[in-house]
Amino acid sequence: MPLDYDLIKNWQFPEIRQDYDEKDCMLYALGLGFGTDPMDESQLRFVYEKQLLAFPTMSSILCHPGFWMKEQNTGIDWVRLVHGEQRTVIHAPLPVKGSLTGRLRISHVIDKGSDKGALVITEKTLYDASQTLLATIQQTTFCRGDGGFGRSDDPPAALPAVPAGEPQQRFELAIPLNAAILYRLNADPNPLHIDPGTARAAGFERPILHGLCTYGMAARAIVQHCCEGDPTRLRRFDARFSAPVFPGETLVCEIWRPSPGLVQFQARVRERDKIVLSHGVAEV
């Protein structure tokens, strides 16, 4: 069933306000695997209250609108939804505690055809208590069962593929077996990420990792190796989700530096040699 372009494009989101504190920052960082080495002081900065820092991709989970596409009047076949891309522009560092306001709108509704589905892009802007803009986040949702409605916005500029040839750098991150169990406590309690029966019903051999957790882990690699460990240097972080990841696997981040300040990357899982994040772009 095609979706209703006018209904979705003009979907009204209430302004979302959220208070958070240092423990929320620590919990998010633990979900990304920070703290697995308690002697690594570069990790402790994100999980220990002494000189604590908020990791920048935490903006993706703050002031979250919930699973609004599941509401019956959207007409969207929510069972077939797939997270397609995530793009983040960081305007100012996140404080480790505060009161934020999130304002959301649907920026694009794109018809790919009756047999190809649709793309819905949600834009979220985050402001602190003084109304300083902290981040702009675009989430692309691939609505696989909802194409063919006949009206379409022009798509945003496509993310570039990584350069040909060998990457200039490779870095590995071991994904803890309990990564999804920790990460789901932030903003996504979907049983697909913890319940073996639900995972099997969805066609997976075991629970999968949240896409945004993989996204945050890739950002860890970029901050560590392209920003000298300084999270405030990360200004943009975009990626396309290509395949699911299982807790316990090893994430290999492959990095190209085509020009000063620009990083292109992709991430694969070593055990299956499968690309799971593609078309990655970061500005530092």
C-alpha positions as CSV (number, residue, x, y, z in Angstrom):
1,M,0.0,0.0,0.0
2,P,1.5,3.4,-1.0
3,L,2.0,5.9,1.8
4,D,0.2,9.2,1.9
5,Y,2.8,11.8,0.8
6,D,1.0,14.8,2.3
7,L,0.3,13.1,5.6
8,I,4.0,12.0,6.1
9,K,5.6,15.2,4.7
10,N,3.6,17.3,7.1
11,W,3.7,15.0,10.1
12,Q,3.6,17.1,13.2
13,F,6.1,16.3,15.9
14,P,5.8,17.8,19.4
15,E,8.8,19.6,20.6
16,I,10.8,17.2,22.7
17,R,12.6,18.2,25.9
18,Q,15.0,15.9,27.7
19,D,17.1,16.2,30.8
20,Y,20.2,14.0,31.0
21,D,23.2,13.8,33.2
22,E,26.6,12.3,33.6
23,K,25.3,8.7,34.1
24,D,23.5,8.9,30.8
25,C,26.7,9.9,29.1
26,M,28.6,7.0,30.8
27,L,25.9,4.5,29.8
28,Y,26.0,5.6,26.2
29,A,29.8,5.3,26.2
30,L,29.7,1.8,27.8
31,G,27.3,0.7,25.0
32,L,30.0,1.7,22.5
33,G,32.6,-0.4,24.3
34,F,34.4,2.3,26.2
35,G,35.8,1.1,29.4
36,T,36.6,-2.5,28.3
37,D,40.2,-1.6,29.1
38,P,40.1,0.0,32.6
39,M,43.8,1.0,32.3
40,D,43.2,3.0,29.1
41,E,42.8,6.6,30.2
42,S,41.6,7.6,26.7
43,Q,38.5,5.4,27.3
44,L,38.1,6.4,31.0
45,R,37.4,10.0,29.8
46,F,34.0,8.8,28.7
47,V,33.0,6.5,31.6
48,Y,34.5,8.2,34.6
49,E,33.1,11.4,36.2
50,K,36.6,12.8,36.6
51,Q,37.0,15.2,33.6
52,L,34.1,13.4,31.9
53,L,33.4,14.0,28.1
54,A,30.2,13.3,26.2
55,F,30.8,11.4,23.0
56,P,29.4,13.4,20.1
57,T,27.2,10.6,18.4
58,M,25.2,10.5,21.6
59,S,23.2,13.3,19.9
60,S,21.6,10.5,17.8
61,I,19.7,9.1,20.8
62,L,18.8,12.4,22.6
63,C,15.2,13.8,22.2
64,H,14.2,10.7,20.3
65,P,10.6,10.8,19.0
66,G,9.9,7.1,19.5
67,F,8.6,4.6,17.0
68,W,6.2,7.1,15.4
69,M,6.1,5.2,12.1
70,K,4.3,2.3,13.9
71,E,1.3,4.5,14.5
72,Q,-1.7,3.1,12.6
73,N,-2.6,6.3,10.8
74,T,0.8,6.7,9.1
75,G,-0.2,3.8,6.8
76,I,3.5,2.7,6.7
77,D,4.3,-1.0,6.6
78,W,6.5,-0.7,9.7
79,V,7.5,-4.3,9.8
80,R,9.5,-3.9,6.7
81,L,11.4,-0.7,7.7
82,V,15.1,-0.5,7.5
83,H,17.5,2.2,8.8
84,G,19.2,3.4,5.6
85,E,21.5,6.2,6.6
86,Q,22.5,8.5,9.4
87,R,24.1,11.9,8.9
88,T,25.2,14.2,11.8
89,V,26.5,17.7,11.8
90,I,28.0,18.8,15.1
91,H,27.8,22.5,15.7
92,A,28.9,22.6,19.3
93,P,30.1,19.9,21.8
94,L,27.5,18.2,23.9
95,P,27.7,19.1,27.6
96,V,27.9,16.1,30.0
97,K,24.5,17.1,31.5
98,G,21.8,19.6,30.8
99,S,18.3,20.1,29.4
100,L,17.9,19.8,25.6
101,T,15.2,20.6,23.2
102,G,14.7,18.6,20.0
103,R,12.7,19.9,17.0
104,L,11.9,17.4,14.3
105,R,10.5,17.6,10.8
106,I,10.2,15.4,7.7
107,S,12.6,16.9,5.3
108,H,12.2,14.5,2.4
109,V,9.7,11.9,1.2
110,I,11.1,10.1,-1.8
111,D,9.2,7.6,-4.0
112,K,11.5,4.9,-5.4
113,G,8.7,3.1,-7.2
114,S,6.0,0.6,-6.4
115,D,8.4,-2.3,-6.3
116,K,11.3,-0.4,-4.8
117,G,9.8,1.3,-1.7
118,A,10.2,4.8,-0.4
119,L,12.7,6.9,1.6
120,V,11.6,9.1,4.5
121,I,14.2,11.5,5.9
122,T,13.6,12.8,9.4
123,E,15.6,15.9,10.5
124,K,16.2,16.6,14.2
125,T,17.9,19.7,15.5
126,L,19.1,19.7,19.1
127,Y,19.4,22.9,21.2
128,D,20.6,23.5,24.8
129,A,18.9,25.5,27.4
130,S,20.2,28.8,26.0
131,Q,18.9,27.8,22.5
132,T,22.4,27.2,21.1
133,L,22.2,24.7,18.2
134,L,24.3,21.7,19.1
135,A,23.6,19.2,16.3
136,T,21.6,18.5,13.2
137,I,20.8,14.9,12.6
138,Q,19.2,13.3,9.5
139,Q,17.9,9.8,9.7
140,T,16.9,8.0,6.4
141,T,14.4,5.3,6.8
142,F,13.9,2.8,3.9
143,C,10.2,2.0,3.8
144,R,10.4,-1.2,1.7
145,G,6.7,-1.8,1.3
146,D,5.5,1.8,0.7
147,G,6.5,3.0,-2.8
148,G,4.4,3.9,-5.8
149,F,2.6,7.0,-4.4
150,G,3.6,9.1,-7.3
151,R,4.9,12.3,-5.6
152,S,8.5,12.7,-4.6
153,D,11.0,15.2,-3.3
154,D,14.4,15.4,-4.9
155,P,16.8,13.3,-2.9
156,P,19.7,14.9,-1.0
157,A,23.2,14.7,-2.5
158,A,24.3,11.1,-2.3
159,L,27.1,10.1,0.1
160,P,30.3,9.3,-1.9
161,A,31.7,5.8,-2.2
162,V,35.1,5.3,-0.6
163,P,38.1,5.8,-2.9
164,A,39.4,2.9,-4.9
165,G,42.4,1.1,-3.7
166,E,43.7,0.1,-0.3
167,P,42.8,2.3,2.7
168,Q,45.5,4.3,4.3
169,Q,44.6,3.1,7.8
170,R,42.8,0.1,9.4
171,F,41.7,-0.1,13.0
172,E,39.9,-2.9,14.8
173,L,37.4,-2.7,17.6
174,A,36.2,-5.8,19.4
175,I,32.4,-5.7,20.0
176,P,31.6,-6.9,23.4
177,L,29.1,-9.8,23.6
178,N,26.8,-7.7,25.8
179,A,27.1,-4.6,23.6
180,A,23.4,-4.7,22.5
181,I,22.2,-5.5,26.0
182,L,23.9,-2.3,27.2
183,Y,23.1,-0.1,24.2
184,R,19.4,-0.8,24.3
185,L,19.1,0.9,27.7
186,N,19.7,4.2,25.9
187,A,16.8,4.6,23.6
188,D,15.9,1.4,21.7
189,P,14.4,-1.5,23.7
190,N,13.5,-3.5,20.5
191,P,13.6,-7.2,21.5
192,L,15.4,-7.9,18.3
193,H,18.5,-6.9,20.1
194,I,18.2,-9.1,23.2
195,D,15.6,-11.8,22.7
196,P,16.9,-14.9,20.8
197,G,13.4,-16.0,19.8
198,T,12.5,-12.6,18.4
199,A,15.8,-12.6,16.5
200,R,15.1,-16.0,15.0
201,A,11.6,-15.0,14.0
202,A,13.2,-12.1,12.1
203,G,15.5,-14.4,10.3
204,F,18.7,-13.9,12.4
205,E,20.6,-16.7,14.1
206,R,20.9,-14.5,17.3
207,P,20.1,-11.0,18.4
208,I,21.8,-8.3,16.3
209,L,23.5,-5.0,17.3
210,H,21.7,-1.7,16.9
211,G,22.8,0.1,13.7
212,L,23.4,3.3,15.7
213,C,25.7,1.4,18.0
214,T,27.8,0.3,15.0
215,Y,27.7,3.9,13.9
216,G,29.0,5.1,17.2
217,M,31.7,2.5,17.3
218,A,32.9,3.6,13.9
219,A,33.0,7.2,15.2
220,R,35.2,5.9,18.1
221,A,37.7,4.8,15.5
222,I,37.6,8.1,13.7
223,V,38.0,10.2,16.9
224,Q,40.8,8.0,18.2
225,H,42.8,7.9,15.0
226,C,41.9,11.0,13.1
227,C,41.2,13.5,15.9
228,E,44.0,12.5,18.2
229,G,41.4,11.3,20.7
230,D,39.7,14.7,20.9
231,P,35.9,14.3,20.4
232,T,35.4,18.0,20.0
233,R,37.3,17.9,16.7
234,L,34.6,15.7,15.0
235,R,32.3,18.1,13.0
236,R,30.4,15.7,10.7
237,F,29.8,12.0,10.7
238,D,27.7,10.3,7.9
239,A,27.3,6.6,6.9
240,R,25.1,4.2,5.1
241,F,24.0,1.0,6.9
242,S,24.8,-2.0,4.7
243,A,24.4,-5.1,6.8
244,P,23.7,-6.2,10.4
245,V,26.3,-6.8,13.0
246,F,26.4,-9.4,15.8
247,P,27.7,-8.7,19.2
248,G,31.0,-10.6,19.7
249,E,32.3,-9.8,16.2
250,T,35.2,-7.5,15.3
251,L,34.6,-4.2,13.6
252,V,37.3,-3.2,11.2
253,C,37.2,0.5,10.3
254,E,39.0,1.3,7.0
255,I,40.0,4.9,6.5
256,W,41.1,7.1,3.6
257,R,42.3,10.7,4.0
258,P,41.7,12.3,0.5
259,S,42.3,15.9,1.8
260,P,43.0,17.8,5.0
261,G,40.0,17.7,7.3
262,L,38.1,15.1,5.2
263,V,37.9,11.4,6.1
264,Q,36.2,8.7,4.1
265,F,35.6,5.3,5.7
266,Q,33.8,2.0,5.7
267,A,33.5,-0.7,8.3
268,R,33.4,-4.4,7.9
269,V,33.2,-7.3,10.3
270,R,36.4,-9.3,10.2
271,E,34.8,-12.7,10.9
272,R,32.5,-12.6,7.9
273,D,34.4,-10.1,5.7
274,K,31.2,-8.2,5.3
275,I,30.9,-4.5,4.8
276,V,28.3,-3.2,7.4
277,L,28.8,0.6,7.1
278,S,29.5,2.1,3.7
279,H,29.8,5.5,2.1
280,G,31.2,6.9,5.3
281,V,32.2,10.6,5.5
282,A,33.7,12.5,8.4
283,E,34.9,16.1,8.7
284,V,37.5,16.8,11.4
